[in-house]
């Protein structure tokens, strides 16, 4: 067998634009023959996929899968909303999510397992796609919610929440807690989970805003305490007013149901991805050059 050197890998990468690992694998499979390796990459759809890898993928689908006491939220991106309606893409999303569940939410292991499937779908559909993120929750009970569902179980916002306990009302309240999370987007589960640096920053911002200027120290302490209570009510899931009964916090609702939060995760499709806005006239001009 011919030795697969770094130089050979680099030559194949320059010829095909495929990734380094894909080039190495292709050369190994084809005994170091660059032309045969390039053909192999094309057959696998990797060359076509690589040529699209620089294009921004901010659309796609979010899905949630559950099994026993575990759930995974998965986001798979594509370039356009149109592709999200494609049955081949939807099948890919389902396959990737099931693999993520099988691998206990391990992102690297899942990506490695589905890499070829993603590349093949890119080659078939013609848009860049990528597995962006996976989150796992586990507990006695796992509930989910999909907002703006395009098809059952897939949409623009996906939530999974795990609840521990044996209360009779947990099965009833669980899906409502998942809906609450989608609506209120908490940053933390409990007050104890809040980063101490974030707490100090919030206090500093409030004091430096001038709201406490000229007030006695004991009054300032109470004002800061009130501000932090409001901060927790906005950002901590347990402390948020329950979306279906604002007279109670989420924690109070769960206590009444005999449950306790064990974890939650939610993804908003494309959140944080900077989309490139191309001018149509400029795009046409580029094509005509």
C-alpha positions as CSV (number, residue, x, y, z in Angstrom):
1,X,0.0,0.0,0.0
2,X,1.3,3.4,-0.9
3,X,2.2,5.8,1.9
4,X,-0.3,8.5,2.4
5,X,1.8,11.6,3.1
6,X,0.9,15.1,4.2
7,X,2.0,16.3,0.8
8,X,-0.4,13.9,-1.0
9,X,-3.2,15.0,1.3
10,X,-2.5,18.7,0.6
11,X,-2.4,18.0,-3.1
12,X,-5.8,16.3,-3.0
13,X,-7.2,19.1,-0.9
14,X,-6.1,21.7,-3.4
15,X,-7.6,19.6,-6.2
16,X,-11.0,19.0,-4.6
17,X,-11.4,21.6,-1.7
18,X,-12.5,18.7,0.5
19,X,-11.6,18.5,4.2
20,X,-8.2,17.2,5.4
21,X,-9.7,14.1,7.0
22,X,-11.9,13.4,4.0
23,X,-8.8,13.6,1.8
24,X,-6.8,11.3,4.0
25,X,-9.6,8.8,4.0
26,X,-10.0,9.0,0.2
27,X,-6.3,8.4,-0.3
28,X,-6.2,5.4,2.0
29,X,-9.2,3.9,0.3
30,X,-7.5,4.4,-3.1
31,X,-3.9,3.4,-2.3
32,X,-2.6,6.9,-2.6
33,X,-3.9,7.5,-6.2
34,X,-4.9,11.2,-6.3
35,X,-7.1,10.9,-9.3
36,X,-8.9,7.8,-8.0
37,X,-9.3,9.5,-4.6
38,X,-10.8,12.6,-6.2
39,X,-13.3,10.4,-8.1
40,X,-14.1,8.6,-4.8
41,X,-14.8,12.0,-3.1
42,X,-17.1,13.0,-5.9
43,X,-18.9,9.6,-5.7
44,X,-19.5,10.2,-2.0
45,X,-20.8,13.7,-2.7
46,X,-18.0,15.2,-0.5
47,X,-16.5,17.4,-3.3
48,X,-19.8,19.0,-4.1
49,X,-20.5,19.5,-0.4
50,X,-17.1,21.1,0.2
51,X,-17.7,23.6,-2.5
52,X,-20.7,24.9,-0.6
53,X,-19.2,24.9,2.8
54,X,-18.5,28.6,2.9
55,X,-22.1,29.6,2.4
56,X,-24.0,30.8,5.4
57,X,-26.5,28.2,6.7
58,X,-28.9,29.9,9.1
59,X,-32.2,28.3,8.2
60,X,-33.1,24.6,8.7
61,X,-35.0,22.9,11.5
62,X,-34.8,22.3,15.2
63,X,-36.1,19.0,16.6
64,X,-36.5,17.1,19.9
65,X,-36.2,13.4,20.4
66,X,-36.9,11.4,23.6
67,X,-36.3,7.9,24.9
68,X,-37.0,6.7,28.4
69,X,-35.4,9.3,30.7
70,X,-33.4,11.3,28.2
71,X,-34.1,13.9,25.6
72,X,-32.0,15.7,23.0
73,X,-32.6,19.0,21.2
74,X,-30.9,19.2,17.8
75,X,-30.4,22.0,15.3
76,X,-29.5,21.2,11.7
77,X,-29.0,24.2,9.5
78,X,-29.4,24.8,5.8
79,X,-29.2,27.9,3.7
80,X,-32.9,28.6,2.9
81,X,-36.3,28.1,4.4
82,X,-37.3,26.2,1.2
83,X,-34.9,23.3,2.1
84,X,-36.6,22.9,5.5
85,X,-39.7,21.7,3.5
86,X,-37.7,19.1,1.6
87,X,-38.6,15.6,2.7
88,X,-35.0,14.4,2.2
89,X,-33.7,17.2,4.6
90,X,-36.4,16.3,7.1
91,X,-35.4,12.7,7.0
92,X,-31.8,13.8,7.6
93,X,-32.8,15.8,10.6
94,X,-34.7,12.8,12.0
95,X,-31.8,10.5,11.4
96,X,-29.3,12.9,12.9
97,X,-31.5,13.4,16.0
98,X,-32.0,9.7,16.5
99,X,-28.2,9.2,16.3
100,X,-27.7,12.0,18.8
101,X,-30.0,10.2,21.2
102,X,-28.3,6.9,20.6
103,X,-25.0,8.5,21.5
104,X,-26.3,10.3,24.6
105,X,-26.0,13.8,23.1
106,X,-22.3,13.6,22.4
107,X,-21.8,16.2,19.6
108,X,-18.5,15.0,18.3
109,X,-19.5,11.4,18.2
110,X,-22.8,12.3,16.5
111,X,-21.1,14.5,13.9
112,X,-18.6,11.8,13.1
113,X,-21.4,9.3,12.7
114,X,-23.5,11.4,10.4
115,X,-20.8,13.2,8.4
116,X,-21.3,11.2,5.2
117,X,-25.1,11.4,5.4
118,X,-24.9,15.2,5.6
119,X,-22.4,15.4,2.7
120,X,-24.6,13.1,0.6
121,X,-27.7,15.3,1.3
122,X,-25.8,18.4,0.4
123,X,-24.8,16.9,-2.9
124,X,-28.4,15.9,-3.6
125,X,-30.1,19.1,-2.6
126,X,-27.4,21.6,-3.5
127,X,-27.2,23.7,-0.3
128,X,-24.7,23.9,2.5
129,X,-25.8,22.2,5.7
130,X,-24.3,21.7,9.1
131,X,-25.1,20.1,12.4
132,X,-24.8,23.2,14.6
133,X,-25.6,22.0,18.2
134,X,-27.0,19.3,20.4
135,X,-28.2,19.6,24.0
136,X,-29.2,16.7,26.3
137,X,-31.5,16.6,29.4
138,X,-32.3,13.7,31.6
139,X,-34.6,13.0,34.6
140,X,-37.5,10.9,35.8
141,X,-39.7,12.5,33.1
142,X,-38.8,14.3,29.9
143,X,-41.2,16.6,28.1
144,X,-40.9,18.5,24.8
145,X,-42.4,21.3,22.8
146,X,-41.9,22.5,19.2
147,X,-42.9,26.0,18.2
148,X,-43.9,26.9,14.7
149,X,-43.8,23.2,13.7
150,X,-43.3,22.6,10.0
151,X,-43.9,18.9,10.4
152,X,-44.6,17.0,13.6
153,X,-41.6,17.3,15.9
154,X,-39.6,19.8,13.8
155,X,-39.9,23.6,13.8
156,X,-38.2,26.9,14.7
157,X,-38.0,26.5,18.5
158,X,-37.4,23.2,20.3
159,X,-37.6,22.7,24.0
160,X,-36.8,19.7,26.2
161,X,-37.3,19.8,30.0
162,X,-36.6,17.1,32.6
163,X,-38.5,16.8,35.8
164,X,-37.9,14.6,38.8
165,X,-40.6,13.3,41.1
166,X,-43.6,11.0,41.3
167,X,-46.4,13.5,41.6
168,X,-49.7,12.7,39.9
169,X,-49.8,16.0,38.1
170,X,-46.3,16.0,36.6
171,X,-47.6,14.5,33.3
172,X,-50.1,17.3,33.0
173,X,-47.8,20.2,34.0
174,X,-44.7,19.0,32.1
175,X,-45.7,20.0,28.6
176,X,-46.9,23.3,29.9
177,X,-43.5,24.0,31.5
178,X,-41.9,23.2,28.1
179,X,-44.2,25.8,26.4
180,X,-43.4,28.3,29.1
181,X,-39.7,27.9,28.4
182,X,-40.3,28.5,24.7
183,X,-42.2,31.7,25.5
184,X,-39.9,33.1,28.2
185,X,-36.4,31.8,27.2
186,X,-34.8,31.5,30.7
187,X,-31.0,31.7,31.0
188,X,-30.7,29.6,34.2
189,X,-32.7,26.9,35.9
190,X,-32.2,28.0,39.6
191,X,-30.8,31.0,41.4
192,X,-27.9,28.9,42.4
193,X,-27.0,28.4,38.7
194,X,-26.6,32.1,38.1
195,X,-23.0,33.2,37.5
196,X,-21.9,35.3,40.5
197,X,-20.1,37.6,38.1
198,X,-23.5,38.2,36.3
199,X,-25.1,39.0,39.7
200,X,-22.4,41.5,40.6
201,X,-22.6,43.1,37.2
202,X,-26.4,43.5,37.4
203,X,-26.0,45.2,40.9
204,X,-23.3,47.5,39.6
205,X,-25.3,48.5,36.5
206,X,-28.4,49.3,38.7
207,X,-26.4,51.3,41.2
208,X,-24.5,53.3,38.5
209,X,-27.7,54.1,36.7
210,X,-28.4,56.7,39.4
211,X,-31.5,55.0,40.8
212,X,-30.1,54.9,44.3
213,X,-28.4,58.3,44.3
214,X,-28.8,60.1,47.6
215,X,-30.6,57.3,49.3
216,X,-29.6,56.0,52.8
217,X,-27.6,52.8,52.8
218,X,-30.4,50.6,54.2
219,X,-32.7,51.9,51.5
220,X,-30.1,51.2,48.8
221,X,-29.8,47.6,50.1
222,X,-33.5,47.1,49.8
223,X,-33.6,48.7,46.3
224,X,-30.8,46.4,45.1
225,X,-32.5,43.4,46.6
226,X,-35.7,44.4,44.7
227,X,-33.8,44.8,41.5
228,X,-32.2,41.4,41.9
229,X,-35.5,39.8,42.6
230,X,-36.8,41.3,39.3
231,X,-33.6,40.0,37.5
232,X,-34.2,36.5,38.8
233,X,-37.8,36.6,37.8
234,X,-36.7,37.5,34.2
235,X,-33.8,35.1,33.8
236,X,-34.2,32.1,36.2
237,X,-36.8,29.5,35.2
238,X,-37.8,28.5,38.7
239,X,-38.4,32.2,39.6
240,X,-40.3,33.2,36.5
241,X,-44.1,33.9,36.8
242,X,-45.7,30.8,35.2
243,X,-47.0,31.8,31.7
244,X,-50.4,30.2,32.4
245,X,-50.9,31.6,35.9
246,X,-48.7,34.6,36.6
247,X,-49.7,34.6,40.3
248,X,-47.4,31.6,40.8
249,X,-43.7,31.0,39.9
250,X,-42.7,28.0,37.9
251,X,-41.2,26.5,41.1
252,X,-44.5,26.9,43.0
253,X,-46.4,25.2,40.2
254,X,-43.9,22.3,40.1
255,X,-44.0,22.0,43.9
256,X,-47.8,21.7,43.8
257,X,-47.4,19.0,41.1
258,X,-44.9,17.0,43.2
259,X,-42.0,17.7,40.8
260,X,-38.6,19.3,40.7
261,X,-36.7,20.6,37.7
262,X,-33.8,18.4,36.6
263,X,-32.7,20.3,33.5
264,X,-33.9,22.1,30.4
265,X,-32.6,23.0,27.0
266,X,-34.0,25.1,24.1
267,X,-32.8,26.1,20.7
268,X,-34.1,29.0,18.6
269,X,-33.4,28.3,14.9
270,X,-30.5,30.3,13.6
271,X,-30.1,32.3,16.8
272,X,-26.7,34.0,16.8
273,X,-25.8,33.2,13.2
274,X,-24.9,36.3,11.2
275,X,-26.8,36.1,7.9
276,X,-25.2,37.7,4.9
277,X,-27.4,40.1,3.1
278,X,-26.5,40.2,-0.6
279,X,-27.8,42.9,-2.9
280,X,-29.7,41.3,-5.8
281,X,-28.3,43.7,-8.4
282,X,-24.8,43.1,-7.2
283,X,-25.3,39.3,-7.2
284,X,-26.6,39.5,-10.9
285,X,-23.6,41.6,-11.8
286,X,-21.2,39.1,-10.3
287,X,-22.9,36.3,-12.4
288,X,-22.4,38.3,-15.6
289,X,-18.7,38.9,-15.1
